[in-house]
Each structure stands twice: as C-alpha cells, then as structure tokens.
Amino acid sequence: MRIAVDGYELHGGFTGVGRYLRSLLKNLLKVSRENSYTLFLREPLATPWESETLETRVLFPSRGGYTLWQNQRLRPALDPKLFDLFWSPNYNLPLSPPLPSLLTVHDVSWKALPEDYTFRDRFLRDLKSRLSFPKARKIFTDSSHGRGEILRFYPSLPPEKVYPVPLGIEESFHPASAEEVTLFRRRYNLKASRVLGFLGTFFPRRHVGALISVLPAVRRECDVELLLVGRNADPSLTPEVLSSSGVRWIDRLDEAELNSFYSTLSLFLYPSSYEGFGFPPMEALCCGTPPLLLSGSSLEEYLTGCSLFLEEAQPEKISRMILDYLDHEEDRKRSLLSRWNLMRPCFTWERTAKEYLPLLAP
C-alpha cells in the first residue's frame, strides 16, 4: 500500500497532533515494511527515522495557513497514479480528496465545550468536520470516549466507520535524576519545598484559574509553589492573575526539560473537563508524579486506579484533595505509581502501531 501522509503538524512546536504522528509513524515503519509512506511537509525536516519505506516531500506553504496549504499545495500532489491512500492525522481532509482517505479526529471539543471557542472558530471547525467526515473511508480516534463523542455530535456517521485506538507514551519519559531536578529548580527559581504543576494550553475547560484560586489556601498549610507551563487561551487569565503570589508561568519548555519538569512536582494538576486522550498525565506518571484529574473523559477511561479524581473543578474540593494528598504524599504516591507500573505496558507506541496496521487500508 502506497500511503500519502499529511505532515503539516510536524512543524511549529511540540503539538499533540505532531507528537501523535511522529511517534505512530516511527513505529509503523518499525513493525512492518508492507506499506510505503510519503510524508508531505511544509518545510524541510530532519526526521528521526531511517527507512527504505519512507519518503519526505516539501510543499512550501501558501499564505493563509493550514486550510489553504492542504487544498492548494497538498491536494494537487495526491496523484492517484503514485498513491493508493491518503491519511490526514489532523482533523480535516482536503475539500475533494482525489484518493481514498483516512482521517484521525482526536476530539470534538468545539461541539462538547463551545464556550472554549469563538463563534467563528466553532463554525469553521464544525463546517470542516461536516465536509470531511463523510469523505473519509475510516475515522480513527484515541479512545472509546472520543468515539462516543464523535457519534453523539455527528449522528449521521455510520458507527462502524469510527475506530478507537489507544495511543502510547514515548519511552523517553522517565524520572529525572536528583541533580537534574536541582538544576531545573535553580533555572526557574523554584524555592518552595514542594511544587505543584500544570502543562498544556490554558483552555477554560482545563480550569487553570481554579488552580490559581486555591493556591492561597494550600499555601497556608504547606510551603508550595504552582508552576504553570503553556500558552494562555483563557481570556479570564489576565497577566495579573498569572502573576499571583506563588505562581510561576512559563510559556513553553524545551522537550529536553520535560522529564525534569514532571519529576520536580509533588503533584501534577490537570483538572480538564474534556480530553481526547491526554498525554501530560501519563507523562507525569512515567516520571514518578501522580496526577489530579477530573472524571468524565478519556482520562478516567485510561487512568482510573493510578490517579486522583474529582467529580468537578470546585476550588474547595481541589484544595482539600491537594492538602490530603500532600499530608500523605509518600504513601499515596507509592500506591498510585505501583498501579501505574502494572498499566504502563498497555500504552506503548509499538502496540498502537500494530493496532493501526490492519486498519490502514481503503
């Protein structure tokens, strides 16, 4: 099978879609040579894979972003004489794909949580979805919860067309050394005896404001700081809020710093109301730090038993759970991590690639 792949999201930072494609494609190349892949990029990229079955082609971007690139640059390159199949890992297909097409839809958050988006953004995402979903031969998603959400909001889709495949966690995530943690603390001027942390885009559904609001109550009982890492997409989080006492905000970390970040924390805070899969909580567990999560999404589907769960992001309940955990940190951590260590082998990219392989057909 000759498969053309949209590699647009492999550029421009450490995005979730980019990490998904990078890890999955790397392992597809490792587990089988029965397919050949042509990866279409918007600029030259040094891929970490050497394989006779992978080719990269650069289609320099047109002005106007992803939609125009996909339709003006990528679509004309999808020659049916050269390829049997097209695969987009990034929610949308070109308007008239000339090849049988596969599509990955990681979530439908614009439908489930419309308050996280402007009217224009919601409208465009929904329009693109209604145009793309019927044209896809198969739709992949990252969890059974995600499959249920796609079918709930787009009920005209045949259920047998939507395939949930759990993702993996990269093997590079592991506890940092004591020296690495010390250097990380020094680099970001973290002086409290304990650090709580969040990593991800600050969407309203992730309740970063609630985390900041509980910090004074937690600090009255413990010597603690809150380290926030991510881009701010929540209008309620003003510069004044993000510079509250005890809060450190970093726009982004280098990928090489992630193990040190997670390992520095006593507790990883990720009270998200909606996730298609949710890499950060699993990454934290791999680095030896349990997460605090909200019930009701794919996070509960995958991480029950090895994480702390709240029913709602109510500040008083968040502060009570944080303080209770910190009062018994070593025992609670040991118990949660022992359960995670039993679950960890279920979340490898090699397993994910083996599940995908028979699905990569028209």
N, C-alpha and C positions, 0 to 999 in steps of 0.2 A: 504494500500500500504506500503510495507517494502522498505525503500529507504536508500541506502548506499551513504554517502556523503564524498567527498574528503575535509578533513580539514587541509591540509598541510599549507595553508597560515594563519592559526590562530596563528602561532608561528612566532618568529623572528621580532617583532616590529609591529607598528601600520600601517600596509599596507592597501591600499584601498581595495584589494580583501578580506583581513581578516576582515575589518570593515563591508564590504558588507555581508559576510557570517554570521558573528556574529549577526548582527542586524536582518537580514532576518530570520535566523533560530530561533532566540529567539522569534520572533513574529509569525512565523508559528506554533510554539509549543503553543503559547498563543491563537491563533484564532481557532485552530482545533485540535482534537485528532484522526482524521480519519486515519492519517499516522503515522508510526513509523520510526524513523531515527537512523541510526548507523553512528556516526561521526568517521572517521578514522584519527588519529593524528600521528605525528612523534615523539612526546614526551608527557609525562603526562601534562594535562592542567586542571586547576580548572575552569570549565565552570560556568558562572553566572546563569545557568538555572537549575531548578529542575523540572524534568518532567518524568512521567512514560513512555513516548513515545520516550525518547532519551537515547541512549547508546553510550558510547565512547570506542574506542579500539585504543591501541597504536601499531603502526608498526614502530619499530625503523629504522632510516634512513640507507640506504646503502650509500656507498661512491659514490659521483658523482652528488648529487643534486636532483632536483625535478623530472626530466625525469626518472632517474633510480629508484627513490623511487616509482613513480607512476606505473612503469612497473614491477619492481622486488618485491616490497613489497605489494602495494595496489592491483594490478590486481589479484594475486593468492587468495586474501582474498574475492573477489567478487563472492561468491558462489551462483549460481542460486537457490540452494535449500533454501537459507536463505534470499535472497533479490529478489524483483521484479524489481528494478530500480536502476541505478547508476546516480549520479549527480555530475558533476565537476563544481565548480564556477570559475575555474582558467584557462580559455582559451583552455585547451587541454584535450583530453581523452587518456587513455592507448592505445597502438597500436592495440590490439584486445580485446576490452571490451567484457566480457562474458555475460553482461546484457544489456537490452535496456537502452540507455544512454541519459541524458540531459546535455547540456553544456551552460555555461554562457561565453559570449565574450564581454568584456567591451568596447573594441575599436579595431581598426585595424591600429594603428598609424604607425606600421612598413611599411605599404603599403602607407598610406597617406603622411607620413613625413619620407621618407627613410633616410634623412640626419641626423636624430636623432639617427641612429643606425649604428653600424659597418656592413660591408658586411656579415660577419659570422652570426651576430645576426639576421639580416634581413632574411637571407637564412633559418636559423633554425626555426624562428618563422613562416615563410611562409610554410615551409615543414610540420611542426607540424599541422598547420591550415588545409592544404590540406589533411592531413591524418585524422584529427579529424572531420572536418565539415561534410563529407558525412556519418560518422558513428553515428552522433547524431540524435536522433529522433526529438528533438526540440533544437533550439538555442535561448537563452534569451540574450537580450542586454538592455542597460539602457536608451535609448532614440530613438525617431524616426530618429534623425540624425545618431545615431550609426547603426541602421538597414539599412539605406540607404547606409552607407559606406561599411558595410559587403557585401551587394548585388552588390555594384559597383565594388569592387575588387575581389569578388568571384561570378561571374555572373552565374555559373552553379548551384548554390544553388536554390532550389525552394523557392520563396518568402514566401509562406505560412508556411515555416518551421522556420522563424525567427520572434520572438515575442519581441517587445519593451515594457518594463515595467519600468516606472519611479521609482527611488529609494526614500528613505526617509532620513530625518535628525534626528539624535538622540535627544531625549528630554533633554539630559544633557547640550546642548548648550544654554546659556543664558548670558545676560550681567553680568560681574563681578562687585563686589562692588567697591566703591572708594578706600577702604582700600586694596583690592586685587590688584587693578591697581597700587597703590603706591608701594606695596611690589614687584610687578613684575618689575616696573621701577627701583627700587633700586637693585634688584637681578641682572639685566642685564645692570646696569649703563647707563640707558637712561636719558639723561639730557635735551634734546631739548623740547620745549613746545609742539611740535607735532611730532608724529611718523607715518611713512608710513611702511607698512609691506607686506611681501610675505611669503607663506608657501607652500612647495611642493618640489619634486625633481627638481633640476635645469637642465631641458632638454632645448636644443636650442629652441624648439617650445614655451617655456614659456617666452623667451625674458628677462631674468633676467639681462643680460648685458645692454640692453636698459634702464632698470630701474636705474641701477647704473650710466649710462652715463648722464641721465637727472638730477641727484641729484644736481650738482653744480649750474645749472640754477635755480632750485627750491629753493635752499638754499640762493641764492642771494635775494630772495623775502620773504622767511619765515624761521623761526627758526625750522628746521625739521631734523630728522634722518631717515634712512632707515634700518629696521630690517628684515634680511633675515633668514628664517628657512628652512633647508632642506639639503639633500645630493647633492653634486655637481657632475652632469653627463654631464657638458658642458665644453669641452676642452678649449674654449675661456676664461673661467672664471679662470684666474690664481690666485694664492694667493695674488699677488699684486693688482689685480682688486678687489678682495673680501675684501681687507683691505683698500679700498679708504676712503678718509675723509668723515665722516658722515655715513659710512656703518658699521653695526654690523651683523656678521654672526654667527648663532648658528646651529650646525649640526642637532640637534633634540631637541624637548621639550617633557617633560612628558605629558601624556594625561591630567593629572590634571591641567596643566598650560595653556591649550588651550583657555579656556574662558578668562583668564587674558590677554593672548596674543592678541586675537581679540579685546577685549574691550579697550586695550591700544591705538589702532590705530585710527587715523583720517580717513584713507582710506586704504582699503585692495587692493593691486595691484596684479592682476592675468591676465596679457595680454597673454593668451595662445591661440595659433592658433588652437589647437585641443584637445578636451576633450570628453570622452565617456559620462560622467555625470558631474563630477566636484564637489566634496564635499566642498572644502575650501571656495568658495564664499558664499555658503548657510550657512555654519557655521559662517562666519563673519557676515552675515545679522542677524542671530539668536542672535548674541552677540551685535547687535546695530551698526555695522560698514558696510557701503556700500562698494561694490567692484567696481574696474575699470577693465573692461573686453574687449576682442576683439570679434567682430561679426563673425558669420560663423560657430559655432559649437553648441553642445548641450547647452552651456551656454546661447546663445541667445534664444534657444528654450524655456528654462525654466525661465530665469531671466530678460527678457525684461520688462521694466517698473519700476524695482526696483534696477537697476544697471546703472553705466556709461558705455557706449560702444564706442569703437574706431573701425574704419574700418581696420586700420593697425598699427603695432607697430613702428611707425616712431617717433624717440625721440622728435622732436619738438612738435608733436601733443600730445604726452604723457605729456610733461612738461606743455603745455598750458592747457590741461584738468585738471591736478592736481592743478595748480595755480588757475584756475577758480573755481574749487570746494572749495579749501581752503579759497578763498575770500568770499564765501557764505556758509560756512560749515554748520552752524546750520539749515538754511532754506533748503538746499539741502538734508541734512541728514534726516530731519523731513519728507520731501516729499517722498524720496525713501523708508524709513522704514515704512511709513504708507501704501504704496502699498505692501511691503513685508508682512506686518501683515495680509493683506487680502489673500495673496497667501500661506502663511505658512501652513494652514491646509491641503493643497493638497499634502504635502511632509511629510507624516508620514510612519513609517515602518509598522504599522498595516495595512494601506491601501495597501502598496506594498505586504505584505504577503497575503492579501485577493485576490489580482490580481494573484499572483503566484499559489495559492492553486489549482484552477481547471486545471492549466497547468502542475502540477506535476503528470503526467500520461504518460505511453508509447505512 
